């Protein structure tokens, strides 16, 4: 039987299962989606019981089929999500959705109790984001459901809960603790004072390195079981271990996130105000990061363009970069789009969009991308900071957008810019973490479709 590593990669929409061979090639994969359920307040949330059932069913089926020799298993999930257990290991609450609104009175009482909002944001490298700051979920739970809170034996971050299902061993881990949770004091490298003052630290089990694993007898078979990893950190891992030069990764999709794992700059007040934050690497070091809601905004604006210009919903995917259009629009230096899905300063925001100023869908599309890339450039340069970066990698859905990648290359001429393509991102990172195998110098070339991006030549048209 072929020796394989099993990986569960749990996203908010798609739940995935992979089997990787010793060369990190996928030999088996499955995808499933579950309808969300509602928590006690009627807010949509993860169907945890159905997810649990699927996890066990899939893994038990793979083991019983005996087609593959499963030597190890690990887990990657989305962050900012907590599972609360009683002393018997039973789930006490729903897995609360990080989009659930945080009551204003909870926010007010938190800062009355623990001090200046900006100071805490800087110290925890976590801009205020309500329930997306998952540590605040525990504060909310303690002060709105104190009886339930007192019955919590362990609070587990989502990746570690999935691991717990298979090991029964509760642990905490750096990449989950450090993803905009408001829990971690990056300067002191320990839980923040407010966490200790509220005795919330007592709910978390001991912290172990991300590479930790347990040799467990599961279904009468000895299997190496990992403790799980936050998906953004997991997606970064193959680059960290496979690239020798300094780099930033622009990961595009619903969110566009720039990750810089080579910065030792502490965050400033200005950084926090510009939605700059830190993640924790697998070794507990900081990753300087910025993010904006590019994919969501893009979707909103494309729908309007398609309606106005009477184009089919896929027309935008066929647009190629037009140097003439770009030069014309750059010369005009317009600001035409009012972005609705992002927090843009209202004093400078456009109040309405007049699409009649554009002669075609293509022209409007180029202008949209110019304006979105302006924000991308600003956030990426903020993530780079003072770091001596050599390369920029771009992955995710926007690498298929020729206008976007050409504009990125134009704006970052001083760096080597590469697009990479791997549908396995976070799953592959989780497989690498559980493996003892070192990556060779060809790993990224062999597993990612790397393309060099050269900026278009403009001077001949000027």
N, C-alpha and C positions, 0 to 999 in steps of 0.2 A: 504493500500500500504506500502511496505517495505521502511523505510527511508534509503537513501543512500547519499554518497558523490561522486561527479563526479570529475574525474581527466583526464586532457589531458597531456600526456607525449610525448614531441616532440623531437625526436632524428634527427640526420642528415639523417639517412636512413629510420627508421621506425617511423611513427606517430601513437600513441596509445591512446585509450580512455578506461577508466575503471570506473566501479561503485563499490564502497566499501560499505559494510554494517557497522553497528555500531561496529562490532568486527574486522574490517579491512579484511574481507573475500571478494574476488572478486565475484560479482554476475552477471557481464556483462563485456565483453571486445570486442574491435574492433581494427584492425590493418590496416594501409594503407601505401602505398609508392607513392611518386610523382616523376616524371621525373624532373630533374633540368632544369632550363632555363638559359639563358646567360645574363650577365649584359652588359652595354654599351661598355665595352672593350672586350666582347666576352668570359669572364671567367664564368664558371659554378657557379650557385648560387641557393638558395632556391626559389621555385615557390610560392612566398608569396600570390598572388591572389588566387591560387588554394587551398592553405592551409587555408586561411581565409574562403573560401566558405565551405570547409569540416568541419571546426570547428563549424560554425553556423548551418550547415545542421544536423550534428550529434546531437548536443545539443538540437536543436529545435525538432528533431524527438523523442528524449527520453522524452522530456517534454510533447509533444502532445500525445504520446502513453499512458501516465498516468498509466503505469505499476509500476513505481517506484516514490516515493516521494523524489525528489531531494532537499536536505536541504542546500547543499553547493557545491562549485566547486573551484578547484585550478589548478595550472599549473606548470609543470616542463619542462624546455627546455635546450638545449645545450647553452653554453656561448659564449663569444667573438663575439657577433653578436648584431648589433644595427639597430633600425628602426627610421627613421627621419620623423617627421611630421610637416606640416605647421600649421598656426594658426587656420585652420578649421578642423584639425585632419586628413588631407589627407596625404598619404604616398608620400614623395618627391623623394626617390631613391630606388634602389634595396636594398635588405638585402645582403650586400657584404660578400662574403665567406671569412672566416678567413684564408684560404689557398691561397688567392689571393696575388701575389707577391707585396711587397712594393717597389716602385721605390727608387733606391739608392740615388737619389738627395733629396728625401723627408727625408730619414734617416739622411743624411749629414746635411741638413738645420735644422732639429730638434735639433740635438746636438750642432750645432753652436749657436742656439738660447737659449738653455736651460742648457748647461753644460755637464759635464762628464757622459758618457753613463753608466759606472759602478755605479757611485754614484746614479743616478736616478733609476737604476735597484735594488739597495739595498734598497733605500728609499721606492720604490713602491712594493718591493718583487716580481718583475716581470722580469725574465731574458728576454733579447731581443728576440723577436719572430715575428717581422713584424706585419702583420695584426692580429695575434693571441693576440697581445696587443691591445685590441679593442679601447682604448683611442687614440692610434696613428691613427686609422681609421678616427677619427674626425679631427686630425691635417692634415692628407692627404686630406680630403675633403675640409677643409678650404683653403688650399694652392693650390689646383688644380681646385676646382670649387667654388670660393668665392661667386659668385652670388647665387648659390644654398644654400651654407652654411648660408648666411644671411637670407634666407627664412625659416630656421629651427626654429620653435617655441619650440618643444620638441624633444629630443633624448631619446628614451626608450631602455633599455636593453630588449632582446628578451622575457624573461618570463613576464616582465611587459607590453610589447606590447600586448601579448596574453590576459592578464588580461584587458588591456585598451579596447580591442574589445568588452568586455562584460560589462564594467562599464563606459567607457568614462572618467575615472579618471586617469591622468598621475602621476606616482610616480617613485621613484628610491628606490633600496633595497640593503642591504649589500652584500648578497652572489653573486649578479651579478656584483656589483662594484668591489669586491675584487678578482675576478678570473683572475689573470695575465693580468689585463687591463692597467697597468702603470698609472692608475688614482689616486690611493689612497696612501697617505703617512701613512704608518703603525705606525710610531712613533708619529706623530702629530694627528693621527686619524681624518684626514680630506683630502679633495682633495689636490693633490700635487700642489706646487707653479706653475709648468708649465701649469697646467690645468686652474688656475686662471689667469695667465699672458696672455694666449691665449683666455680668456673669454669663454672657453669651458664649464666651470661650469654653465654658464647661460643657457645652452641648456638642462641641466638635471633638471627634477622636484625635489621637496623636497624629502629627504630620510626618509623612514618610516621603522619600524621593519618588519622583514619577516613574523611575525605572524599577521600582519595587515589584516583586511578584511573589506568589505563594505556590508551592508545590502541593496540590490538593488531589485527593482521590475523589473523582467525580464519576458517577455511574460506573464504578469498579475500574476506573482507568486513571492513572496518574497524569495530571495535566498541570502545566505551568499557567497560572492565572494572574493577569496583570491587574492593576488598581484603577485603570482608566485615565483619560486625559481630556482636557477641554479642547474642543474641536479646532479653534483658531490656532492654539499652540501646537496641536498635532499637525495641522497643515504646514506650519512653519518648520517643523522638525526635519523633514528630508532636505530642505535647503540648508539648514544650520549644519547638518552632519555631512552633507554632500558637496558644499561649496567652500572653497578655501579663502576666497576674497570677501571683503566686507560688502554688504548689500542691504537694500530694503526690498520688501515684498509688498506690491500693491495687489491686494486680493479683492477682485471686483465681483459684484452681484447685487443683491438687494441693498446691502451696505458696501461701500468701498472703504476698505481698511488698509492703511499703510502701516507696516510693521517694521521697526528698526531694532534689531537685536544687538546692536553695537554701540549703544548710547549709554553713557554714565551720567548724563545731565539730569539733575533734579528738576521736577516740573515747577514752573513759575505760575504766578497769578494769571499772566497773559496766556500761558499754555492752557490752563484749565478753562479760561473763558473762551478759548478757541477749540474746545472739545478734544484736547490732547490728553492722553491718559497713559497708564502703564499696564502691561500684562506681566506675568511672571513666566520666565523660561522654565524648561524642565529641570534646570540646575538651580532655580531660585533667583537668578539674576533678572533684572528688569528689561522689558522690551518697551521702547518708546513707541507709541502708536497714535494715529489720528483716524477719524472715521467721519463719513457723511452718508446721507441716505440716497446715494446716487441712483441705484437701480430702481428704487421706488419712484423717484422724481422722473427719471427717464421714461418709465412706463406711463405715468400720468401725462407727460407732455406729448409722447408719441401718439397716444389715443386722440389728442386734440388735433395734431397735425394730420393724421389719417382722415379724421372727420372733415376737416376744413378743405383739404386738397382732394378728397374723395379717392383715397388710396386704400388698398387692402391692408389688413393688419400686419402683414409680413413685409410690406414694401421697404421698411427701414432697414431690413437685413440685407437688402440688395444694393445699398448705397455705397459707392466707392469714393475715395478721397479725390476731390477735384481741386487742383492747385489754383486754377483761375478763380473759382468761387471763394476759396480761402483768402486769397490776396485781396479780392474785392471787399470782402467783409471785414478783414483786418484794417483796411484803409478807412472804411466807414466808422470803425470802432463803436459799434452799436451795443446797447444793452437792452435786449428785447423781451426776455422771458421772466415771468413772475413764477418763482419756484414755490410750490405749495406744500411739498412734503419735507422741506428742510427749514430749520430755524435760521432765517435770513433777517438781518437787521431791517426792521420795517421803515426806518428813516431813508434807506436807499433802495428799498424793494420797488419793483415796477408794479403799479396798481392794476394794470390790465395788459393783455397781450393783443397787439394788432397784427394778425398774420397777413393782412393785405399788403404789408410793406415788402413781402417776399414774392418773387415771381414764380417760384416753384417749390414743391416739397423738398427737393434737394438743397435749395438755398436755405430754407428754414431749418432743415436738418443740420446743415453745417454750422449755422449760427447757434443752434441749441448745443451742439457738441463743443463749440468754442467756449460757450459760457460755462458748461459743466466742467470742461477741462481746466478753466481758470480756477475753479474751486479745488479740483483735484491737485493742481500744481501747488496751490497755496497749502493744502493740508499735507501733501507729501513733503514739501520743503520744511514744514513745521516738524514733521516726524524725523527728517534727516537731521535737523538742528545743526550742531557743530561737528557731527560725526564725519570721519574720513571715509565716505562711502565710495565704492568703485562701480557697483552695478545696481541696476533696478530691474527686478523681475516683476512681470505682470501676469496674473493668472485669473481664472474665473470667466464669467460670461462675456465680458466686454472685450476679450482678446479677439472675438469674431467681428468686432466693430472696427472696420478699417479706418474710419475717420478718427475715432478715439485714439487708437494706437499710434497713428501717424502724428497726431497733435501732441501726444506724450513725447514721442521722439524729438519733435521740434522744440519742445520746451525744456528738454533735459539733454541737450547736446553734449554736456560735459561728462555724462555718464554712459557706460555701456548699457543699453536697454535691450531686454530680452522678453519675449512672451513665452509662456510655458503652458502646456496643456496636459492635465491629468485628471480624469474624472474621479480618481481615488484619493486625492488630497489628504483629508484628515484620516481616512482609513489606513492609508499607507504609512502615515506617521505613527499611528498606534501599533502597526505591525513591526515597525523598526524599533520602537521603544521596548517591546517585549522580547526582541531578538538580541542575542549576544554578538551578532555579526556586524563587523565594521563596514561602512560604506566605502567603496573604492571611488577613484576619481571620475569614473564614467557613469556613476549612478544616475545623476540628473539627466545626462544625455540619453541613457538607455530607457529611463522610465517617464521622461517628460518630453513632449514635442517642443524642443527649444528652438525659437526662431530669433535671429538677430534683427533688430529694428534700426534702420538708418533713417535719419531725418530727410524728408523730401528736399530736393535742390530747388531753391526759390529764386536765386539771384538772376537766372536767365529770363525770368518773366517780369522782373521788376523794371 
